[in-house]
Amino acid sequence: MTVQLLQNGTEFKTQEVKADKEGNWNFSFTDLPKYDEQGSEYTYTVSEVKVNGYETKVDGTTITNTYKNTDKTEVSGKKVWEDYNNKFNTRPESITVQLLQNGTEFQTQEVKADKEGNWNFNFKDLPKYDGQGNAYTYTVSEVKVNGYETKVDETTITNTYKNTDKTELSGKKVWEDYNNKFNTRPESITVQLLQNGKEFNKQEVKVDKEGNWNFSFKDLPKYDGQGNAYTYTVSEVKVNGYETKVDGTTITNTYKNTETTEVSGKKVWEDYNNKFNTRPESITVQLLQNGTEFQTQEVKADKEGNWNFSFKDLPKYDGQGNEFKYTVSEVKVKDYETKVDGTTITNTYKNTETTEVSGKKVWEDYNNKFNTRPESITVQLLQNGKEFNKQEVKADKEGNWNFSFKDLPKYDEKGNEFKYTVSEVKVNGYETKVDGTTITNTYKNTETTEISGKKVWDDNNAIDRPVSIKVDLLQNGKVIDTKEVSVATNWKYTFEKLQVYDANGVAYKYEVKEQPVAGYKSEVNGYDITNTKIKDEPGVDPKDPSTDPKDPSTDPKDPSTDPNTNTDKNSDSKVPPTTENDKPTLLPNTGGTSAETISILGGMVLFLLGGILFARQLIK
């Protein structure tokens, strides 16, 4: 090294200095002027030419070189939060990280979350060694964050949030033991507090002055170390003879009466001895306790073919000491109807097989000649002779009157097949005939008419006029009726209630004809018959029918062949009867002389006088 000698602060001399054998670095400047030209004493000091890497300190003539290590280092780390992802919003916006150098705070840094949410920090350009060349020890800490516990692992600072919220749990004990009827209730019970299913605490509970069994657990931690809320539940140490039920924080102890009973019964099948092979191999019987299903049992036929069931060891009493009511039912058996009588379950098979009945309506009404056919009819479906259904039937587009009854039950409750027949609601004016499912309606025209006429004598009141005559009524040329016409009928006749049409709807032709009257020629005009006296021929006895040339059997003018007899134009059945209402004369028109008439009148007068005299005689 080079030591510089300064004279009054100005370099005066230099000297190269090396270590001697002992390792000492000594120097000496000799023969130095003591005073300057003015007689002032010089001030001598020493320095040195700079030695790289060393710091120089001069104390008098002792030059101390100190080596200063300039190596640098850095400290990086991160902040970790264990606060349930800031569930309780307790995390600050920033923290202060402290850098300690050999345990003493050396620097601080404010740290925030970056864009990715990371909390990183970095201290750079830190001196690595101290003045003695010893490496510094750097550690990190942080300024306390409220509500968090801090843990430092090298340069990782972990902050854990410890939730100190508290909660409590209160509840009560309920006894269902018929008000301690059997003196089974203990003096105290032990309630267990479970934290997430594990026992956390327990408490002895006794009845208070009001008779209540209450309990309460206080100052309970609300959250675990992960910030999850604890689930607190309660239970109890088993109480002999009681069943325990917990609903929330209410513990109910029910005294269980152990007396038992049993229920037995049987299954009865009403299915025509399984005629349709519908009976299952097994059924499920349900045992109901107070109306709610309590047990089930699969039941099959035994070797004797009986379907018996039995439920044993059944609790006889409920929690209130009331006797249970047991009833039985069964799981629905397809196609069967179930009836329960006590513990006997009867299954009745209801055959659901269906059938249908179709048919048609036939009209025999001269193709509706008289417009008598209705727009619709009502067909009745009879099931075993009784009306079961009905259907309104109309003509379709083709003019057919068809009907069909579908989805009809095929069998009755005893498995017997129903017999279906058809009928119809009466159609006015028609006669009905049913052949299978064909209903034939025949129109029977009941319209009637009557034929009336009178007898006229053209015989100058002849004395041989017959007392009565007979008029035949002909229908389509055949005699169907005869009337006797006389003075008593005023020589009039009427044929009543005559059918206007035949079975084919054709109008009948009606005409009248008089049975032959000797000595008379008969002429029919409409329905009036005029008899004209035939004049006697010389040499012929008019009273001898054997010689009478006018014998009706040979007379070409017999009414049945006489062209003057009633013709088509005067025999139409629609022709109304005569309206002549001639009153009968007081005396018969006999055709005799006036003298004869006077004689008759005189006789009648005498007869009346005789009657009067006879009546007076009776009065006397």
C-alpha positions in Angstrom: 0.0 0.0 0.0 1.1 3.6 -0.4 1.1 5.9 2.6 0.9 9.5 1.9 2.6 12.1 4.2 0.7 15.4 4.2 2.4 18.6 5.2 -0.2 21.1 6.2 -2.7 19.0 4.3 -0.7 18.7 1.1 1.0 15.6 0.0 4.7 16.0 0.9 6.0 12.4 0.5 4.8 8.9 -0.1 6.0 5.6 1.1 5.3 2.0 -0.1 4.5 -0.1 2.9 4.6 -3.9 3.1 4.1 -6.3 5.9 7.3 -7.3 7.8 8.1 -10.8 9.0 5.8 -10.5 11.9 3.0 -9.4 9.6 3.0 -5.7 10.8 2.5 -3.0 8.3 4.7 -0.1 9.7 6.0 3.0 8.1 8.3 5.9 9.1 9.2 9.3 7.6 12.4 10.8 8.9 14.5 14.0 8.5 11.4 16.1 8.0 11.7 19.9 8.3 10.0 21.1 11.5 9.3 24.7 10.6 8.5 26.6 7.5 10.1 29.7 6.3 8.2 31.9 8.6 9.1 29.8 11.5 5.7 28.2 11.8 5.7 24.5 12.7 4.5 22.2 10.0 1.5 19.9 10.7 2.2 16.4 9.4 -0.7 13.9 8.8 -0.9 10.6 7.0 -3.3 9.1 4.5 -3.1 6.4 1.9 -3.8 5.8 -1.7 -7.3 4.1 -1.8 -7.2 0.4 -1.5 -10.0 -1.2 -3.4 -12.7 -2.9 -1.3 -11.6 -1.2 1.9 -12.8 1.7 3.8 -9.9 3.8 5.3 -9.9 5.4 8.7 -6.9 7.5 10.0 -6.5 8.0 13.6 -3.2 10.0 14.2 -0.6 8.0 12.3 -2.6 4.8 12.5 -4.3 4.0 9.2 -7.0 1.4 9.6 -8.3 -0.3 6.5 -11.6 -2.0 6.9 -12.9 -4.4 4.3 -16.6 -3.6 3.4 -18.5 -6.6 1.8 -21.0 -5.1 -0.7 -22.8 -8.4 -1.6 -26.5 -7.9 -1.8 -29.5 -10.3 -1.1 -33.3 -10.1 -1.2 -36.1 -11.6 0.8 -39.4 -12.6 -0.9 -42.5 -14.2 0.6 -46.3 -14.4 0.5 -49.3 -13.9 2.6 -51.8 -16.8 3.1 -55.3 -16.3 4.4 -57.2 -19.0 6.3 -60.4 -17.2 6.8 -62.9 -19.4 4.9 -62.3 -17.4 1.8 -63.2 -14.2 3.7 -66.5 -15.7 4.6 -67.1 -13.2 7.4 -65.6 -10.2 5.5 -62.9 -9.8 8.0 -59.9 -9.5 5.7 -58.3 -6.0 5.5 -57.4 -4.3 2.2 -53.7 -4.3 3.1 -51.2 -5.5 5.7 -47.8 -4.3 6.8 -44.9 -6.9 6.5 -41.9 -6.2 8.7 -38.4 -7.3 7.6 -36.2 -8.1 10.6 -32.3 -8.0 10.3 -30.8 -10.1 13.0 -34.2 -9.8 14.9 -34.4 -6.0 14.6 -36.9 -4.3 12.3 -34.9 -3.2 9.3 -37.7 -2.3 6.8 -41.5 -2.5 6.3 -43.7 -2.9 3.3 -47.4 -2.5 2.7 -48.8 -5.5 0.9 -52.1 -5.8 -1.0 -53.7 -8.5 -3.2 -52.6 -8.3 -6.8 -54.9 -8.8 -9.8 -54.7 -12.6 -9.4 -55.6 -12.3 -5.7 -52.1 -13.1 -4.4 -50.5 -11.3 -1.5 -46.8 -11.3 -2.3 -43.9 -9.2 -1.0 -40.3 -8.6 -1.9 -37.4 -6.8 -0.1 -34.5 -6.2 -2.5 -30.8 -4.8 -2.3 -30.3 -5.9 1.2 -26.8 -6.0 2.7 -25.7 -9.6 3.0 -22.9 -9.1 5.6 -22.3 -6.9 8.6 -19.1 -4.9 9.2 -17.4 -8.0 10.7 -18.3 -10.0 7.5 -21.0 -11.9 9.2 -24.0 -12.7 7.1 -27.2 -11.0 8.3 -30.2 -13.1 9.3 -33.3 -11.8 7.8 -36.8 -12.8 9.0 -40.3 -11.5 8.4 -43.2 -10.6 10.6 -46.3 -8.5 10.3 -48.2 -5.8 12.1 -51.0 -7.5 14.0 -54.3 -8.0 12.0 -57.4 -7.8 14.2 -59.3 -11.0 14.6 -56.5 -13.1 13.0 -53.8 -15.4 14.4 -50.5 -15.1 12.6 -48.1 -17.9 11.9 -44.7 -17.4 10.1 -43.1 -20.3 8.2 -39.8 -18.8 6.8 -41.2 -16.1 4.5 -44.8 -17.4 4.4 -47.1 -15.5 6.7 -50.3 -17.3 7.4 -53.2 -15.5 8.9 -55.9 -17.6 10.4 -59.3 -16.2 11.3 -60.6 -17.6 14.5 -64.4 -16.9 14.8 -65.2 -16.4 18.4 -69.0 -16.2 17.9 -70.9 -18.1 20.6 -74.3 -19.8 20.7 -76.4 -21.7 23.1 -78.8 -24.6 23.0 -81.9 -25.0 25.2 -84.5 -27.7 25.3 -86.9 -29.6 27.4 -87.8 -33.1 28.5 -91.3 -34.4 27.9 -92.7 -37.5 29.6 -95.4 -39.6 28.0 -95.9 -42.2 30.8 -99.6 -41.7 31.7 -98.5 -39.0 34.2 -96.0 -41.5 35.8 -98.9 -43.9 36.3 -96.6 -46.8 36.9 -94.0 -44.8 39.0 -91.3 -45.5 36.4 -90.0 -41.9 36.0 -86.4 -41.4 37.4 -85.4 -38.4 39.6 -83.0 -37.1 37.0 -81.7 -37.7 33.5 -78.5 -37.0 31.7 -78.8 -34.9 28.6 -75.9 -35.3 26.1 -74.9 -32.4 23.9 -73.5 -33.6 20.6 -71.2 -31.4 18.4 -71.3 -32.6 14.8 -72.5 -36.0 16.1 -69.9 -36.4 18.9 -70.5 -35.9 22.6 -69.2 -32.4 23.5 -70.9 -31.8 26.9 -73.5 -33.3 29.1 -75.9 -32.1 31.8 -77.8 -33.6 34.6 -81.5 -32.5 34.4 -84.1 -32.6 37.2 -87.6 -31.4 37.5 -88.0 -27.8 38.6 -90.6 -26.3 41.0 -93.1 -25.9 38.2 -92.6 -29.5 37.2 -90.7 -28.7 34.0 -87.6 -30.6 32.9 -85.5 -27.9 31.1 -81.9 -27.8 30.1 -79.5 -25.2 28.5 -76.0 -25.3 27.2 -74.4 -21.8 26.9 -71.2 -20.2 25.5 -70.8 -22.8 22.8 -68.4 -22.2 19.9 -70.4 -21.4 16.8 -67.9 -22.2 14.1 -65.0 -24.7 13.7 -61.5 -23.9 12.5 -62.7 -23.9 8.9 -65.5 -21.5 9.6 -68.2 -24.1 9.3 -71.0 -23.8 11.8 -71.2 -26.6 14.3 -74.3 -28.7 14.3 -75.5 -29.2 17.9 -78.0 -31.9 18.7 -79.1 -33.5 21.9 -79.6 -37.0 23.1 -79.8 -38.6 26.5 -78.5 -41.5 28.5 -81.0 -44.3 28.1 -83.8 -44.4 30.6 -84.9 -47.9 31.5 -88.4 -48.8 30.3 -88.7 -45.8 28.1 -88.4 -45.1 24.4 -86.7 -41.9 23.5 -87.6 -39.6 20.6 -85.8 -36.4 19.9 -87.5 -33.6 17.9 -85.1 -30.6 17.7 -84.2 -30.0 21.3 -87.3 -31.7 22.8 -86.6 -35.1 24.2 -89.7 -37.1 24.6 -89.6 -40.3 26.8 -92.5 -42.7 26.2 -93.2 -45.5 28.6 -93.6 -48.6 26.6 -96.1 -51.1 27.9 -94.8 -54.4 26.7 -98.1 -56.4 26.8 -98.8 -58.0 23.5 -101.7 -59.3 21.5 -102.3 -61.0 18.1 -104.6 -60.8 15.1 -105.6 -63.8 13.0 -107.9 -64.1 10.0 -108.6 -65.7 6.7 -108.9 -65.0 3.0 -112.1 -66.0 1.2 -112.3 -66.2 -2.6 -115.6 -65.7 -4.5 -114.4 -66.2 -8.0 -116.5 -69.1 -9.2 -113.9 -71.5 -7.8 -111.2 -69.7 -9.9 -113.2 -70.4 -13.0 -111.2 -67.8 -15.0 -107.8 -68.7 -13.5 -107.5 -65.2 -12.1 -106.5 -66.1 -8.5 -102.9 -65.1 -7.7 -100.4 -67.5 -6.0 -100.2 -65.1 -3.0 -101.6 -61.9 -1.5 -100.3 -59.3 0.8 -102.4 -58.7 3.9 -101.9 -55.3 5.6 -102.2 -55.0 9.4 -103.5 -51.5 10.3 -102.8 -50.1 13.8 -105.4 -47.3 14.5 -105.9 -47.0 10.7 -102.2 -46.8 9.7 -100.3 -49.7 8.1 -98.2 -51.4 10.8 -97.1 -54.7 9.3 -97.7 -56.7 6.1 -97.7 -60.5 5.5 -97.6 -62.5 2.4 -100.3 -65.2 2.5 -100.6 -68.3 0.4 -103.0 -71.3 0.3 -102.0 -74.1 2.7 -102.2 -77.8 1.9 -105.9 -77.8 2.7 -106.4 -74.9 0.4 -107.1 -72.4 3.2 -105.7 -68.9 3.1 -105.0 -68.1 6.8 -102.9 -65.4 8.3 -101.7 -64.4 11.8 -99.9 -61.4 13.2 -98.3 -62.1 16.6 -96.5 -60.2 19.4 -98.3 -57.0 18.6 -98.1 -54.1 21.2 -101.4 -53.9 23.0 -101.2 -50.3 24.2 -100.0 -47.0 22.7 -97.8 -44.4 24.5 -100.8 -43.0 26.3 -101.8 -46.4 27.6 -104.7 -46.7 25.2 -105.4 -50.0 23.6 -104.5 -50.1 19.9 -107.2 -50.9 17.4 -106.0 -53.5 14.8 -107.8 -54.0 11.5 -106.8 -55.8 8.3 -106.8 -54.9 4.7 -104.9 -56.1 1.6 -102.9 -54.9 -1.3 -105.2 -54.6 -4.2 -105.6 -57.8 -6.2 -106.1 -57.1 -9.9 -109.7 -57.6 -11.1 -111.0 -58.4 -7.6 -113.2 -56.3 -5.3 -112.3 -56.6 -1.6 -114.6 -56.7 1.3 -113.4 -56.9 4.9 -115.6 -58.3 7.7 -113.7 -58.3 10.9 -110.5 -60.3 10.0 -112.1 -62.1 7.1 -111.1 -60.7 3.8 -113.4 -61.6 0.9 -112.2 -61.2 -2.7 -114.9 -61.2 -5.3 -113.8 -61.6 -8.9 -115.4 -59.1 -11.2 -115.0 -60.3 -14.7 -114.3 -57.3 -16.9 -114.5 -59.1 -20.2 -116.7 -57.2 -22.6 -118.8 -57.9 -25.6 -120.9 -55.9 -28.0 -124.3 -56.2 -29.6 -125.0 -54.8 -33.1 -128.1 -54.9 -35.2 -130.3 -53.0 -37.7 -133.7 -51.6 -38.1 -135.9 -52.7 -41.0 -138.9 -50.7 -42.1 -141.9 -52.3 -43.8 -144.0 -49.2 -44.5 -144.4 -49.1 -48.3 -141.1 -47.1 -48.4 -142.5 -44.5 -46.0 -145.4 -43.9 -48.4 -147.5 -42.2 -45.8 -144.6 -40.3 -44.3 -145.1 -42.0 -41.0 -141.5 -43.0 -40.3 -139.9 -41.0 -37.4 -136.5 -39.2 -37.7 -135.2 -41.5 -35.0 -136.1 -44.4 -32.9 -134.9 -45.6 -29.5 -133.4 -49.1 -29.3 -133.4 -50.7 -25.9 -130.7 -53.1 -24.9 -132.0 -55.7 -22.5 -129.7 -57.5 -20.1 -131.3 -60.7 -18.9 -134.7 -59.2 -19.9 -134.2 -55.9 -18.1 -133.4 -52.6 -19.8 -129.6 -52.0 -19.5 -129.0 -49.3 -22.0 -130.6 -47.5 -24.8 -129.5 -45.7 -28.0 -131.1 -43.2 -30.3 -130.8 -44.5 -33.9 -131.1 -42.6 -37.1 -130.7 -43.4 -40.7 -127.1 -43.0 -42.0 -126.0 -41.5 -45.3 -126.8 -44.7 -47.1 -130.3 -44.9 -45.5 -129.4 -47.8 -43.1 -130.6 -47.8 -39.6 -127.8 -49.6 -37.7 -127.0 -49.6 -34.0 -124.3 -51.0 -31.9 -123.8 -51.3 -28.1 -120.1 -51.7 -27.2 -118.1 -52.5 -24.1 -120.9 -54.5 -22.5 -120.0 -56.7 -19.4 -120.0 -60.3 -20.6 -120.5 -62.0 -17.2 -122.5 -61.3 -14.1 -121.1 -61.4 -10.5 -121.5 -65.1 -10.4 -119.6 -65.7 -13.6 -122.7 -66.4 -15.6 -122.8 -64.9 -19.1 -125.3 -62.2 -19.6 -128.0 -62.6 -22.2 -128.5 -59.5 -24.3 -131.6 -58.9 -26.4 -132.9 -55.8 -28.1 -136.3 -54.1 -28.2 -137.4 -50.6 -29.0 -139.6 -47.9 -27.6 -143.0 -48.2 -29.4 -143.3 -46.3 -32.7 -146.8 -45.0 -33.2 -148.6 -46.7 -36.0 -146.1 -49.5 -36.4 -146.0 -53.1 -35.3 -142.6 -54.4 -34.1 -141.0 -57.7 -34.6 -137.6 -58.6 -33.3 -135.6 -61.4 -34.9 -132.2 -61.7 -33.1 -130.8 -58.1 -33.4 -133.0 -57.2 -36.4 -135.9 -55.0 -35.5 -138.6 -54.9 -38.1 -141.3 -52.2 -38.0 -144.4 -52.8 -40.1 -146.7 -49.9 -40.7 -150.3 -50.9 -40.2 -152.5 -48.2 -41.7 -155.5 -47.9 -39.4 -157.3 -45.2 -41.3 -161.0 -46.0 -41.7 -163.9 -44.8 -43.7 -167.6 -45.6 -44.0 -170.1 -46.3 -46.7 -173.6 -44.9 -46.4 -176.5 -45.0 -48.8 -180.3 -45.2 -49.1 -182.9 -47.3 -50.7 -185.3 -45.6 -53.2 -188.5 -47.4 -54.4 -189.8 -46.6 -57.8 -193.0 -48.7 -57.5 -195.9 -46.3 -56.9 -196.1 -47.7 -53.4 -196.7 -51.2 -54.6 -198.4 -53.5 -52.0 -196.0 -56.3 -52.7 -192.9 -54.3 -51.8 -190.8 -56.4 -49.5 -190.6 -55.5 -45.8 -186.7 -55.4 -46.0 -183.9 -55.9 -48.4 -180.2 -56.9 -48.0 -177.3 -54.8 -49.2 -173.9 -56.5 -49.7 -170.6 -54.5 -49.2 -167.9 -55.6 -51.6 -164.2 -55.0 -50.9 -162.1 -55.4 -54.0 -165.0 -57.4 -55.5 -165.6 -59.7 -52.5 -168.5 -59.5 -50.1 -167.3 -58.6 -46.7 -170.5 -57.5 -45.0 -174.3 -57.3 -45.4 -176.8 -54.9 -44.0 -180.6 -55.4 -43.7 -182.4 -52.3 -44.8 -186.0 -51.7 -43.9 -188.6 -49.1 -42.9 -187.1 -49.4 -39.4 -183.8 -48.0 -40.8 -185.7 -45.4 -42.9 -184.5 -47.5 -45.8 -180.9 -46.3 -45.1 -177.7 -48.1 -44.3 -174.2 -47.5 -43.2 -171.1 -49.7 -43.2 -168.7 -48.2 -40.6 -165.0 -48.6 -39.6 -163.9 -49.8 -43.0 -160.1 -50.1 -43.6 -159.0 -47.6 -46.2 -155.8 -49.5 -47.2 -154.7 -53.1 -47.4 -151.5 -54.5 -45.9 -149.5 -53.2 -48.9 -150.8 -49.7 -48.6 -153.1 -50.0 -51.6 -156.5 -48.4 -51.2 -159.4 -50.8 -51.1 -162.2 -50.5 -53.7 -165.5 -50.5 -52.0 -168.9 -51.0 -53.8 -172.4 -52.0 -52.8 -174.8 -54.5 -54.3 -178.4 -55.4 -53.4 -179.4 -58.9 -53.1 -182.1 -59.6 -55.8 -185.6 -58.5 -55.1 -188.3 -60.3 -57.0 -190.2 -58.0 -59.4 -187.7 -55.2 -59.2 -184.8 -54.0 -61.2 -182.0 -52.6 -59.0 -179.8 -49.7 -60.1 -176.9 -48.3 -58.0 -176.0 -44.7 -58.2 -173.0 -44.1 -55.9 -174.1 -45.9 -52.8 -177.9 -45.2 -53.3 -179.9 -48.1 -54.6 -183.1 -47.5 -56.6 -185.5 -50.4 -57.1 -187.9 -50.0 -60.0 -191.0 -52.1 -60.3 -191.0 -54.4 -63.3 -194.4 -54.3 -65.2 -196.2 -57.6 -65.5 -196.2 -59.2 -69.0 -199.6 -60.7 -70.3 -200.1 -64.4 -69.7 -197.5 -64.6 -67.1 -198.2 -64.8 -63.4 -196.1 -62.2 -61.9 -196.1 -64.1 -58.6 -194.7 -67.3 -60.1 -191.0 -67.1 -59.8 -190.5 -70.2 -61.9 -192.1 -68.4 -65.0 -190.9 -64.9 -64.2 -188.8 -63.8 -67.1 -187.2 -61.3 -64.7 -185.8 -64.0 -62.4 -182.7 -62.5 -60.9 -180.7 -65.6 -61.6 -181.4 -65.3 -65.4 -182.0 -61.6 -65.7 -179.2 -60.0 -67.7 -179.6 -57.0 -65.5 -178.6 -58.8 -62.3 -176.9 -56.2 -60.1 -173.7 -58.2 -60.2 -173.5 -57.9 -64.0 -175.8 -55.0 -64.7 -173.9 -52.2 -66.4 -175.8 -49.8 -64.3 -174.3 -51.2 -61.2 -171.8 -49.1 -59.2 -168.6 -48.4 -61.3 -165.1 -47.4 -60.4 -166.0 -43.7 -60.6 -168.6 -44.1 -57.9 -166.9 -46.8 -55.7 -163.7 -45.0 -54.6 -163.2 -45.6 -50.9 -162.5 -41.9 -50.5 -166.0 -41.0 -51.6 -167.8 -39.6 -48.6 -171.0 -41.2 -47.5 -174.3 -39.7 -48.6 -175.3 -36.6 -46.8 -179.0 -37.1 -47.4 -180.8 -37.0 -44.2 -184.4 -37.7 -45.3 -186.7 -38.2 -42.3 -188.7 -41.4 -42.4 -192.3 -40.8 -43.3 -194.9 -41.4 -40.6 -196.4 -44.2 -42.7 -194.5 -46.7 -44.8 -194.4 -45.9 -48.5 -196.1 -49.1 -49.7 -197.2 -47.9 -53.2 -201.0 -48.6 -52.5 -204.1 -46.4 -53.5 -205.4 -43.4 -51.7 -208.4 -45.4 -50.5 -206.1 -47.8 -48.8 -204.4 -45.0 -47.1 -207.7 -43.6 -45.8 -208.6 -47.1 -44.4 -205.3 -47.3 -42.6 -205.7 -43.9 -41.1 -209.2 -44.7 -39.9 -208.0 -47.9 -38.3 -205.3 -46.1 -36.4 -207.8 -43.5 -35.1 -210.0 -46.3 -33.8 -207.0 -47.9 -32.2 -206.1 -44.7 -30.4 -209.7 -44.2 -29.2 -209.8 -47.7 -27.8 -206.6 -47.1 -25.9 -208.0 -43.9 -24.3 -211.1 -45.7 -23.2 -209.1 -48.5 -21.8 -206.9 -46.1 -19.8 -210.0 -44.4 -18.3 -211.4 -47.7 -17.3 -208.2 -48.5 -15.4 -208.4 -45.2 -13.6 -211.9 -45.8 -12.4 
